[in-house]
Amino acid sequence: MSTFQKLVLASGSPRRVELLQQAGIEPDRLFPADIDETPERAEHPRSLAKRLCRVKAEKALAGLKAEADFEPPFLLAADTVVSVGRRILPKAELLDEAANSLRLLSGRNHRVYTGVCLVTPEGKFRQKLVETRVRFKRLGREELESYLASGEWRGKAGGYAIQGLAGTFVVKLVGSYTNVVGLPLYETAALLAGEGYRVHFSWLSGAHVAQG
């Protein structure tokens, strides 16, 4: 068996790359899989997160297999869904989408689901769904308008990024913080390690040194 292990991340998200790097895991390649993320009729937020991460993994794997020099890697895909009850909030691209989402989240509890899908070099699919409960403070008009003006909401599920300015909105969080950022580290590392990926390899040489 080769000592080299290749990890492909089926995402172009800087947040997910940074989270993996935080755990000392450096993807060898980014291979974003653009898919239709529209929820199916009456689809539950949990089911949507699970389905989308699987579809992303399948599409990325098909794209990799089409390459002439394809060698089976570890392939990791993820998708994050924010919901209030069964209502799924969009990944905000327009100002109105972000504003509507934040008004809905203001002073309320919501849930963040991330589906993680790992494809092993042997072609096995392994999935995990992680749920975090978050409560926002009641947002005043000035802070809502200021946050919208910051542009941090763009492309974010639910119209906010917890690792940025919106961290000041969080009154309470139950569960994984990294899940809300976009990739639950504990569960992701456990998935990889469980399938033989050497998660701690870079730790042994001190190649990964936390900055602080």
C-alpha positions, 0 to 999 in steps of 0.5 A: 500500500502506498504511503501517500494519501491524497485528499480531495475537497469537493468545495471551493469554500475558503472556510472549509479549507481553513477548518481542515488546516486548523486540524492539520489536514491539508487538502491536496486538491480542491474540486468544487462540485456545482449542483442544484441546491433547490430543496425538494417539495416538503424536504426536511432541512436534515434530509436536504443537508444529507442529500446535497453532500452526497450529490456533491460527492458523486458529482466530484467523483464522476468528474475526477474519474473522467481525468486521464490520470485518475487515481482514487483519492479520499474525497470529502464533500459537505453542505450546510443548511440553516433552518427555522423549524422546517423552513430552510433559509437560502444561501443569501446572494441578494441583499433582500435574501440576507435581510429577510433571513436575519429578520427571521433569525432575530431573537429566535432559535434556529438550527444548523445542519451540516452533512458530510460525505466521505468517499474512500479510495475503495469507493465506499461512501460514509456520511455523517449529519451534525446539528447545532442549535443557535439562538440570536439576540434581537437585532436592532435596526442599526446593527442589522443595516450595518451588518448588511452593509458589511457584505459578510452575508454574501453566499452564506447559509442563513445570511450570516457568518458566525466566525465574523461580525455575526458572532456578536449576535449569538446568545447561545450555541448548543453543539459544534461551533465548527459545524456552524462555520461550515465543517464539523471538525470532530466528526470529519476527523473521525470519519477520515480516521475511521477509514484509514486516513492519517489525520494526525500525520502532520502533527508528528513532525510539528508541520502544523503549528497553531498561531496565536 
